[in-house]
Amino acid sequence: MRTIAFAILMVIGLHVQGQEQEGQGIIKTNPFGWFAGQFQFGYEHFLSEKLSVQVMPGVIFSNTTVTQGDSLFFLESFDATRLGFIVVPEVRYYLGDVAPDGLYIAPFGRFRTVTTTVDQDDASTRKRTSIGGGFVLGYQYQLANGLTGELFLGPQFKSSNTEYTGDFELYEDLSLDDTEDTGIRFGLTIGIGR
């Protein structure tokens, strides 16, 4: 609940600040997520030379395989579909340079929910919801024509809840997505702005 409230405050802050500092931001995406079926597009808005806020919402859509059987030798595979969304709000402080260039540290929140449905048995679903946060250390740099690139890495902590319907618990999902309470958040984004 706190992360959702934080995200709402961030969006309100973006709206208010956007009226005062028109054109002072970057639209960006994380292309690594596309390969995992996580399509995030967000916006970083500069509040001062050292401080910015960012919100990265996204849609999660991919196909996977689940198995069912009594032993390792008698497993049957079934197609399944994953569908959900994610939102990651953060506040950035640039440590030496003027935003958006240079090294920064950013505490962030994270909310993610994904429902996996067995295609041949659409009454069997698993809904996994995670809420948490952490911080990253990153480096953002400006390229030509307003393009930007950045890398980031840091610890994240979360709490997950899983709900099942139908016979989903009889299936084995080898992806084990988003089940750990601690982990590493890392990535690369590209953007355009200013």
C-alpha positions in Angstrom: 0.0 0.0 0.0 2.8 2.4 0.8 4.4 1.9 -2.6 1.1 2.7 -4.3 0.7 5.8 -2.2 4.3 6.8 -3.0 3.7 6.3 -6.8 0.6 8.5 -6.6 2.6 11.3 -4.9 5.3 11.0 -7.5 2.7 11.4 -10.3 1.2 14.4 -8.6 4.7 15.9 -8.1 5.5 15.3 -11.8 2.3 17.1 -12.7 3.0 20.1 -10.5 6.6 20.4 -11.3 5.9 19.8 -15.0 3.9 23.0 -15.1 6.8 25.0 -13.7 9.7 23.4 -15.6 8.3 22.6 -19.0 10.5 20.3 -21.2 12.9 19.3 -18.4 12.7 15.5 -18.6 13.5 12.3 -20.4 11.2 9.7 -21.8 12.9 6.3 -21.5 12.6 2.5 -21.8 14.5 -0.6 -20.6 15.2 -2.7 -23.7 16.6 -5.6 -21.7 13.1 -6.1 -20.3 11.6 -6.6 -23.8 13.4 -10.0 -24.0 11.8 -11.1 -20.8 8.3 -9.9 -21.9 8.4 -6.8 -19.6 7.7 -3.7 -21.6 8.5 -0.6 -19.5 8.3 3.0 -20.6 8.8 5.9 -18.2 9.7 9.5 -17.5 12.4 11.2 -15.5 11.6 14.8 -14.5 14.3 17.2 -13.1 13.4 19.1 -10.0 16.8 20.8 -9.7 20.3 20.4 -11.0 20.9 17.5 -8.6 17.5 16.0 -8.0 14.9 14.2 -10.2 11.9 11.9 -9.9 11.2 9.0 -12.2 8.2 6.7 -12.8 8.7 3.5 -14.9 5.3 1.7 -15.5 5.1 -1.3 -17.7 3.1 -4.2 -19.1 4.2 -7.8 -18.7 3.3 -10.3 -21.4 5.0 -13.5 -22.3 4.4 -17.2 -23.1 5.9 -19.9 -20.9 5.7 -23.7 -20.3 4.4 -25.5 -17.3 4.7 -29.3 -16.7 2.6 -31.9 -15.0 3.5 -35.5 -14.1 4.3 -38.1 -11.5 8.0 -38.4 -12.1 10.9 -36.9 -14.0 10.3 -39.4 -16.8 6.6 -38.9 -17.2 6.2 -35.1 -17.5 3.7 -33.5 -19.8 4.2 -29.9 -21.0 1.5 -27.3 -21.4 1.6 -23.8 -22.8 0.8 -20.9 -20.4 0.4 -17.2 -20.8 1.8 -14.6 -18.3 0.0 -11.2 -18.1 0.5 -8.3 -15.6 1.9 -4.9 -14.9 4.8 -3.3 -13.0 5.4 0.2 -11.7 8.7 1.5 -10.3 8.8 5.0 -8.9 12.2 6.5 -7.7 13.9 9.6 -6.5 17.4 10.4 -7.9 20.2 12.4 -6.4 23.1 13.1 -8.8 26.3 12.9 -6.8 28.7 15.1 -8.7 27.4 16.3 -12.1 24.3 18.1 -13.2 21.3 16.0 -14.0 20.9 14.0 -16.3 24.7 13.4 -16.5 26.8 11.4 -14.2 26.6 9.1 -11.1 23.4 9.0 -9.1 21.9 7.1 -6.2 18.2 6.4 -6.2 15.8 4.9 -3.6 12.9 3.2 -5.4 9.6 1.5 -4.8 8.3 -1.5 -6.7 4.8 -3.0 -7.4 4.4 -6.0 -9.7 1.6 -8.4 -10.3 1.5 -11.2 -12.9 -1.2 -13.8 -13.6 -0.1 -17.0 -15.3 -2.9 -19.0 -17.0 -2.6 -22.5 -18.4 -3.8 -22.1 -22.0 -5.5 -25.6 -22.2 -7.1 -25.1 -18.8 -7.9 -21.4 -18.4 -9.6 -22.0 -15.0 -6.2 -22.8 -13.6 -4.3 -19.6 -12.8 -1.6 -18.3 -10.5 -1.5 -14.7 -9.5 1.7 -13.5 -7.9 1.9 -10.0 -6.4 5.1 -8.4 -5.1 5.6 -5.1 -3.3 8.9 -3.7 -2.1 11.8 -1.4 -2.8 15.5 -0.8 -2.5 18.1 1.5 -4.0 20.4 1.6 -7.0 23.6 3.2 -7.9 23.6 4.3 -11.6 25.4 6.3 -14.2 23.5 8.2 -16.9 25.1 9.9 -19.8 23.9 12.1 -22.7 24.6 11.1 -26.3 24.0 13.2 -29.4 20.6 14.8 -30.3 19.1 14.5 -26.8 19.6 10.7 -26.5 20.6 9.3 -23.2 21.8 6.0 -21.9 22.2 4.6 -18.4 23.3 1.6 -16.4 22.1 0.9 -12.8 22.6 -1.8 -10.1 21.5 -2.3 -6.5 19.7 -4.4 -3.9 16.0 -4.8 -3.7 13.7 -6.3 -1.0 10.2 -7.4 -1.5 7.2 -9.3 -0.1 5.3 -11.6 -2.4 1.8 -13.1 -2.2 0.6 -16.0 -4.4 -3.0 -17.0 -5.1 -4.1 -20.1 -7.1 -7.4 -21.0 -8.9 -8.4 -24.3 -10.4 -5.7 -26.9 -10.6 -2.7 -24.7 -11.1 -1.0 -26.1 -8.0 -0.7 -29.4 -9.8 1.5 -27.8 -12.5 5.2 -27.1 -12.1 6.4 -23.8 -13.4 10.2 -23.9 -13.9 10.6 -20.2 -14.3 10.1 -19.5 -10.5 9.7 -15.8 -11.4 9.8 -13.2 -8.6 9.7 -15.6 -5.6 12.7 -14.4 -3.6 12.4 -11.7 -0.9 15.8 -10.2 -1.7 17.5 -9.8 -5.0 19.4 -7.5 -7.4 17.8 -4.9 -9.6 19.9 -4.0 -12.6 19.4 -2.8 -16.1 20.0 -0.4 -18.9 17.7 2.3 -20.2 17.8 4.5 -23.3 15.9 7.7 -23.6 15.3 10.9 -25.3 14.5 14.3 -23.9 15.4 17.8 -22.9 
